[in-house]
Amino acid sequence: MVKPAAGQDRDGLAKALREARLAEAAHFEAALDLRDSKTLRLQILKDELLPSVQTSPEAQALFDLTLLPGDPPKLWVDLTAYVVMEPDHRTYRLLQDRQDSRDVLFEGMDRGQVAEAVRRHMAHRLVARERQVATMSPQSRQGYSSATLILAWVSGFAFGALALVAGALYAGLLKY
């Protein structure tokens, strides 16, 4: 059995180590490029949706359209719905988080179709918000009536006077 010289073994290992590091660097660079492409696609979708939100004050109050980088990057539409590029870097997926589940509202590769799905989601949320506001009682929207405020003040005054009399009787300042 012939042993290789110590310098030759070390040079072979050093070369293999260098090649492994270059391969890993290429892998990480490709992963970063992939994440950057996902973020870029979501930014383009955000730019397409932004005019729809900016034209309506109600929509501005309800929708954020916030792009958060990460793995995966997410375009948040509102507090519960967001768009991600899953399962690959070409497929848009509109998701909505619920208390006990996560629903896929739309999935597709066409940016126009996903933009339309997001607009439909936003329209449904606006209608639900209008319905919620319409079902609120008029008293909760307008405040309290004058008669209610006067009754509350008079009953508070009477209760306070009664408490003072009871306290004076207890302290022995008044004799009955």
C-alpha positions as a Markdown table, in Angstrom:
| # | Residue | x | y | z |
|---|---|---|---|---|
| 1 | Met | 0.0 | 0.0 | 0.0 |
| 2 | Val | 1.4 | 3.3 | -1.1 |
| 3 | Lys | 0.7 | 6.3 | 1.1 |
| 4 | Pro | 0.4 | 9.7 | -0.6 |
| 5 | Ala | 2.7 | 12.4 | 0.6 |
| 6 | Ala | 1.3 | 14.6 | 3.2 |
| 7 | Gly | 1.4 | 17.7 | 1.0 |
| 8 | Gln | -0.5 | 16.0 | -1.8 |
| 9 | Asp | -3.3 | 14.8 | 0.5 |
| 10 | Arg | -3.7 | 18.3 | 1.9 |
| 11 | Asp | -3.7 | 20.0 | -1.5 |
| 12 | Gly | -6.4 | 17.5 | -2.7 |
| 13 | Leu | -8.6 | 18.2 | 0.4 |
| 14 | Ala | -8.0 | 22.0 | 0.1 |
| 15 | Lys | -9.1 | 21.9 | -3.5 |
| 16 | Ala | -12.2 | 19.9 | -2.7 |
| 17 | Leu | -13.0 | 22.2 | 0.2 |
| 18 | Arg | -12.6 | 25.2 | -2.0 |
| 19 | Glu | -15.0 | 23.7 | -4.6 |
| 20 | Ala | -17.5 | 22.8 | -1.9 |
| 21 | Arg | -17.4 | 26.4 | -0.6 |
| 22 | Leu | -17.9 | 27.8 | -4.2 |
| 23 | Ala | -20.9 | 25.4 | -4.7 |
| 24 | Glu | -22.5 | 26.5 | -1.4 |
| 25 | Ala | -21.9 | 30.2 | -2.3 |
| 26 | Ala | -23.6 | 29.6 | -5.7 |
| 27 | His | -26.5 | 27.9 | -3.9 |
| 28 | Phe | -27.0 | 30.8 | -1.5 |
| 29 | Glu | -26.7 | 33.3 | -4.3 |
| 30 | Ala | -29.4 | 31.4 | -6.2 |
| 31 | Ala | -31.6 | 31.3 | -3.1 |
| 32 | Leu | -31.2 | 35.1 | -2.7 |
| 33 | Asp | -32.0 | 35.7 | -6.3 |
| 34 | Leu | -35.1 | 33.6 | -5.9 |
| 35 | Arg | -36.3 | 35.5 | -2.9 |
| 36 | Asp | -35.5 | 38.8 | -4.6 |
| 37 | Ser | -37.6 | 37.7 | -7.6 |
| 38 | Lys | -40.5 | 36.8 | -5.3 |
| 39 | Thr | -40.2 | 40.2 | -3.6 |
| 40 | Leu | -40.1 | 42.0 | -7.0 |
| 41 | Arg | -43.2 | 40.2 | -8.3 |
| 42 | Leu | -45.1 | 41.1 | -5.1 |
| 43 | Gln | -43.9 | 44.7 | -5.4 |
| 44 | Ile | -45.3 | 44.8 | -9.0 |
| 45 | Leu | -48.6 | 43.4 | -7.8 |
| 46 | Lys | -48.7 | 46.0 | -5.0 |
| 47 | Asp | -48.1 | 48.8 | -7.5 |
| 48 | Glu | -51.0 | 47.5 | -9.6 |
| 49 | Leu | -53.3 | 47.4 | -6.6 |
| 50 | Leu | -52.4 | 50.7 | -5.1 |
| 51 | Pro | -54.5 | 52.9 | -7.3 |
| 52 | Ser | -57.6 | 50.9 | -6.4 |
| 53 | Val | -57.0 | 51.6 | -2.7 |
| 54 | Gln | -56.0 | 55.2 | -3.1 |
| 55 | Thr | -59.3 | 56.2 | -4.9 |
| 56 | Ser | -61.5 | 55.3 | -2.0 |
| 57 | Pro | -61.3 | 56.8 | 1.5 |
| 58 | Glu | -63.1 | 53.7 | 2.9 |
| 59 | Ala | -60.5 | 51.4 | 1.3 |
| 60 | Gln | -57.6 | 53.5 | 2.6 |
| 61 | Ala | -59.0 | 53.1 | 6.1 |
| 62 | Leu | -59.4 | 49.3 | 5.8 |
| 63 | Phe | -56.5 | 48.1 | 3.6 |
| 64 | Asp | -52.7 | 48.4 | 4.1 |
| 65 | Leu | -50.9 | 46.8 | 1.1 |
| 66 | Thr | -47.7 | 46.4 | 3.0 |
| 67 | Leu | -44.9 | 44.3 | 1.5 |
| 68 | Leu | -42.8 | 42.6 | 4.2 |
| 69 | Pro | -39.6 | 40.9 | 3.2 |
| 70 | Gly | -38.8 | 37.5 | 4.7 |
| 71 | Asp | -38.9 | 33.9 | 3.8 |
| 72 | Pro | -41.3 | 33.9 | 2.1 |
| 73 | Pro | -42.0 | 37.6 | 1.4 |
| 74 | Lys | -45.6 | 38.6 | 2.0 |
| 75 | Leu | -47.9 | 41.3 | 0.6 |
| 76 | Trp | -50.4 | 42.0 | 3.3 |
| 77 | Val | -53.7 | 43.2 | 2.0 |
| 78 | Asp | -55.4 | 43.7 | 5.4 |
| 79 | Leu | -55.0 | 42.3 | 8.9 |
| 80 | Thr | -55.9 | 38.7 | 7.8 |
| 81 | Ala | -55.2 | 38.4 | 4.1 |
| 82 | Tyr | -51.9 | 38.3 | 2.3 |
| 83 | Val | -50.3 | 37.2 | -1.0 |
| 84 | Val | -47.2 | 35.0 | -1.1 |
| 85 | Met | -45.3 | 33.4 | -4.0 |
| 86 | Glu | -45.9 | 29.7 | -3.2 |
| 87 | Pro | -45.3 | 26.8 | -3.9 |
| 88 | Asp | -42.8 | 28.1 | -6.5 |
| 89 | His | -41.5 | 31.6 | -7.4 |
| 90 | Arg | -44.1 | 32.0 | -10.2 |
| 91 | Thr | -47.3 | 31.1 | -8.5 |
| 92 | Tyr | -49.3 | 33.8 | -6.5 |
| 93 | Arg | -51.3 | 32.5 | -3.6 |
| 94 | Leu | -53.9 | 34.7 | -1.8 |
| 95 | Leu | -54.3 | 33.4 | 1.8 |
| 96 | Gln | -56.6 | 34.4 | 4.6 |
| 97 | Asp | -55.8 | 33.5 | 8.2 |
| 98 | Arg | -58.8 | 32.6 | 10.4 |
| 99 | Gln | -58.8 | 31.7 | 14.1 |
| 100 | Asp | -58.4 | 28.0 | 13.5 |
| 101 | Ser | -57.4 | 27.7 | 9.8 |
| 102 | Arg | -55.7 | 29.3 | 6.8 |
| 103 | Asp | -57.8 | 29.5 | 3.7 |
| 104 | Val | -56.5 | 29.7 | 0.1 |
| 105 | Leu | -58.7 | 32.3 | -1.6 |
| 106 | Phe | -56.9 | 32.2 | -4.9 |
| 107 | Glu | -53.9 | 30.5 | -6.6 |
| 108 | Gly | -52.6 | 31.2 | -10.0 |
| 109 | Met | -49.6 | 32.3 | -12.1 |
| 110 | Asp | -51.3 | 35.3 | -13.9 |
| 111 | Arg | -50.7 | 38.6 | -12.1 |
| 112 | Gly | -53.9 | 40.1 | -13.6 |
| 113 | Gln | -56.0 | 37.3 | -12.2 |
| 114 | Val | -54.5 | 37.5 | -8.7 |
| 115 | Ala | -55.0 | 41.3 | -8.8 |
| 116 | Glu | -58.7 | 40.8 | -9.7 |
| 117 | Ala | -59.0 | 38.2 | -6.9 |
| 118 | Val | -57.5 | 40.7 | -4.4 |
| 119 | Arg | -59.9 | 43.4 | -5.6 |
| 120 | Arg | -62.8 | 41.0 | -5.2 |
| 121 | His | -61.6 | 40.2 | -1.6 |
| 122 | Met | -61.4 | 43.9 | -0.9 |
| 123 | Ala | -64.9 | 44.5 | -2.3 |
| 124 | His | -66.3 | 41.8 | -0.1 |
| 125 | Arg | -64.6 | 43.2 | 3.0 |
| 126 | Leu | -65.9 | 46.7 | 2.2 |
| 127 | Val | -69.5 | 45.4 | 1.8 |
| 128 | Ala | -69.1 | 43.5 | 5.2 |
| 129 | Arg | -67.9 | 46.7 | 6.8 |
| 130 | Glu | -70.8 | 48.7 | 5.4 |
| 131 | Arg | -73.2 | 46.1 | 6.7 |
| 132 | Gln | -71.6 | 46.2 | 10.1 |
| 133 | Val | -71.9 | 50.0 | 10.2 |
| 134 | Ala | -75.5 | 49.9 | 9.1 |
| 135 | Thr | -76.5 | 47.5 | 11.8 |
| 136 | Met | -75.1 | 49.6 | 14.6 |
| 137 | Ser | -77.9 | 51.2 | 16.7 |
| 138 | Pro | -78.5 | 54.9 | 16.1 |
| 139 | Gln | -77.9 | 55.6 | 19.8 |
| 140 | Ser | -74.4 | 54.1 | 19.7 |
| 141 | Arg | -73.5 | 56.3 | 16.7 |
| 142 | Gln | -75.0 | 59.6 | 18.1 |
| 143 | Gly | -74.2 | 59.4 | 21.8 |
| 144 | Tyr | -76.7 | 59.9 | 24.6 |
| 145 | Ser | -79.9 | 61.9 | 24.6 |
| 146 | Ser | -80.4 | 64.9 | 26.9 |
| 147 | Ala | -83.1 | 63.1 | 28.9 |
| 148 | Thr | -80.7 | 60.2 | 29.7 |
| 149 | Leu | -78.0 | 62.6 | 30.8 |
| 150 | Ile | -80.3 | 64.6 | 33.0 |
| 151 | Leu | -81.7 | 61.4 | 34.6 |
| 152 | Ala | -78.2 | 60.1 | 35.2 |
| 153 | Trp | -77.2 | 63.4 | 36.9 |
| 154 | Val | -80.3 | 63.6 | 39.1 |
| 155 | Ser | -80.0 | 60.0 | 40.2 |
| 156 | Gly | -76.3 | 60.5 | 41.0 |
| 157 | Phe | -77.1 | 63.6 | 43.0 |
| 158 | Ala | -79.8 | 61.8 | 45.0 |
| 159 | Phe | -77.6 | 58.8 | 45.7 |
| 160 | Gly | -74.8 | 61.1 | 46.9 |
| 161 | Ala | -77.1 | 63.0 | 49.2 |
| 162 | Leu | -78.5 | 59.8 | 50.6 |
| 163 | Ala | -75.0 | 58.5 | 51.2 |
| 164 | Leu | -74.0 | 61.7 | 53.1 |
| 165 | Val | -77.1 | 61.4 | 55.3 |
| 166 | Ala | -76.4 | 57.7 | 56.0 |
| 167 | Gly | -72.7 | 58.6 | 56.8 |
| 168 | Ala | -73.8 | 61.3 | 59.2 |
| 169 | Leu | -76.2 | 58.9 | 61.0 |
| 170 | Tyr | -73.5 | 56.3 | 61.3 |
| 171 | Ala | -71.1 | 58.8 | 62.7 |
| 172 | Gly | -73.6 | 60.0 | 65.2 |
| 173 | Leu | -73.8 | 63.5 | 64.0 |
| 174 | Leu | -77.6 | 63.3 | 63.3 |
| 175 | Lys | -80.1 | 62.0 | 65.8 |
| 176 | Tyr | -83.4 | 60.6 | 64.6 |
